[in-house]
Amino acid sequence: MKRVQKMKPSRQTMIHFYQQLGKLFYSDASVDNTVHEDEMAQLKEIVKKEWLQLENSLSEFGDDAAYQIEIVFDWLVENDWNIGKIIPDFEIFKKEHPHLFTPQVNDLILKTAKAITNSFSGKNKSESVLIDQLRGVLYQEH
């Protein structure tokens, strides 16, 4: 019997994955038209404690690719970007790379999004809607 070996995602795929997450978490933080310091601090804390331990892809500069989450998030904040609806783009990325979205990764994405929205005076209606949409994308069956 021949063993099937799983293909490891390329470095570029992992960098793109983390960039997508940076956009997603920015969208989550900015849904009320303001990104608060508490939300930024919460994101950095979760990246440090959880995302960096997830896997060991490196960027072209030799640092952990998971830092792309923060880099993209910070760039969007600095440029006051109106990202609009990120969920459809995120859903397309998930369909193109379903192997990246393990139950552990899906749970961590949702945990991070919830932590960001809860870090500044609780969740509002817009944030709740975004979290529900994200949950639908992450846990839908195809």
C-alpha positions as CSV (number, residue, x, y, z in Angstrom):
1,M,0.0,0.0,0.0
2,K,1.4,3.4,-1.0
3,R,1.4,6.1,1.6
4,V,0.1,9.5,0.5
5,Q,2.3,12.3,1.7
6,K,0.6,15.6,2.5
7,M,2.0,18.6,0.7
8,K,3.4,21.3,2.9
9,P,2.0,24.7,1.8
10,S,4.6,27.0,0.2
11,R,6.1,29.9,2.1
12,Q,4.2,32.3,-0.2
13,T,0.9,30.5,0.6
14,M,1.6,30.8,4.3
15,I,2.5,34.5,4.0
16,H,-0.6,35.1,2.0
17,F,-2.7,33.2,4.6
18,Y,-1.3,35.4,7.4
19,Q,-1.9,38.6,5.3
20,Q,-5.5,37.5,4.8
21,L,-5.8,37.1,8.6
22,G,-4.3,40.6,9.1
23,K,-7.0,42.0,6.9
24,L,-9.7,39.9,8.6
25,F,-8.7,41.0,12.1
26,Y,-8.4,44.7,10.9
27,S,-11.9,44.4,9.5
28,D,-13.1,43.0,12.8
29,A,-11.4,45.9,14.8
30,S,-12.5,48.6,12.4
31,V,-16.2,47.6,11.9
32,D,-17.2,50.4,14.2
33,N,-15.0,52.8,12.1
34,T,-12.4,53.1,14.9
35,V,-9.5,50.9,15.8
36,H,-8.8,51.2,19.5
37,E,-5.4,50.7,21.2
38,D,-7.0,47.9,23.3
39,E,-7.9,46.0,20.1
40,M,-4.3,46.4,18.7
41,A,-2.8,45.3,22.0
42,Q,-5.1,42.3,22.1
43,L,-4.1,41.2,18.6
44,K,-0.4,41.5,19.3
45,E,-0.8,39.5,22.5
46,I,-2.6,36.6,20.7
47,V,-0.2,36.6,17.8
48,K,2.7,36.3,20.2
49,K,1.1,33.7,22.5
50,E,-0.7,31.6,19.9
51,W,-0.1,32.3,16.2
52,L,3.7,32.2,16.4
53,Q,3.5,28.6,17.9
54,L,1.1,27.3,15.2
55,E,3.7,26.5,12.6
56,N,7.2,27.6,11.6
57,S,7.0,29.3,8.2
58,L,9.4,32.1,7.7
59,S,9.0,35.3,5.7
60,E,11.6,36.3,3.0
61,F,13.3,38.3,5.8
62,G,13.7,35.2,8.0
63,D,11.2,36.2,10.7
64,D,8.1,34.1,11.6
65,A,5.5,34.5,8.8
66,A,2.8,34.8,11.4
67,Y,4.0,38.4,12.0
68,Q,2.4,39.2,8.7
69,I,-0.9,39.3,10.7
70,E,0.5,42.3,12.7
71,I,2.3,43.9,9.7
72,V,-0.8,44.0,7.5
73,F,-3.1,45.1,10.4
74,D,-0.7,47.9,11.4
75,W,-0.3,49.1,7.8
76,L,-4.1,49.2,7.4
77,V,-4.4,51.2,10.7
78,E,-1.6,53.6,9.7
79,N,-3.2,54.3,6.3
80,D,-6.8,54.5,7.7
81,W,-7.8,51.9,5.1
82,N,-11.5,51.3,4.4
83,I,-11.3,47.6,3.8
84,G,-15.0,47.1,3.1
85,K,-16.2,43.6,3.1
86,I,-13.3,41.2,3.7
87,I,-15.5,38.1,4.4
88,P,-16.1,37.3,0.7
89,D,-12.3,37.5,-0.1
90,F,-11.5,35.4,2.9
91,E,-14.1,32.8,1.9
92,I,-12.5,32.6,-1.6
93,F,-9.0,32.1,0.0
94,K,-10.4,29.4,2.3
95,K,-11.9,27.6,-0.7
96,E,-8.6,27.8,-2.6
97,H,-6.6,26.5,0.4
98,P,-8.9,24.3,2.5
99,H,-6.0,22.3,3.9
100,L,-4.9,25.4,5.9
101,F,-8.2,25.6,7.8
102,T,-7.9,22.7,10.3
103,P,-10.4,22.7,13.2
104,Q,-7.5,24.1,15.4
105,V,-6.8,27.0,13.0
106,N,-10.6,27.8,12.6
107,D,-11.0,27.9,16.4
108,L,-7.9,30.1,16.8
109,I,-9.2,32.5,14.0
110,L,-12.6,32.8,15.8
111,K,-11.0,33.1,19.2
112,T,-8.7,36.0,17.9
113,A,-11.6,37.8,16.3
114,K,-13.8,37.5,19.4
115,A,-10.9,38.7,21.6
116,I,-10.4,41.8,19.4
117,T,-14.1,42.7,19.5
118,N,-14.4,42.1,23.2
119,S,-11.3,44.1,24.1
120,F,-12.9,47.5,23.8
121,S,-16.1,47.9,25.7
122,G,-17.7,44.7,24.6
123,K,-19.2,43.7,21.2
124,N,-21.6,45.9,19.3
125,K,-24.2,44.8,16.8
126,S,-21.9,45.3,13.7
127,E,-19.1,43.2,15.4
128,S,-21.6,40.5,16.3
129,V,-22.8,40.3,12.7
130,L,-19.2,40.0,11.5
131,I,-18.3,37.3,14.0
132,D,-21.4,35.4,12.9
133,Q,-20.4,35.7,9.2
134,L,-16.9,34.5,10.0
135,R,-18.2,31.6,12.0
136,G,-20.3,30.6,9.0
137,V,-17.3,30.7,6.6
138,L,-15.0,28.8,9.0
139,Y,-17.4,26.0,9.8
140,Q,-19.4,25.5,6.6
141,E,-19.2,22.1,5.0
142,H,-18.5,21.8,1.3
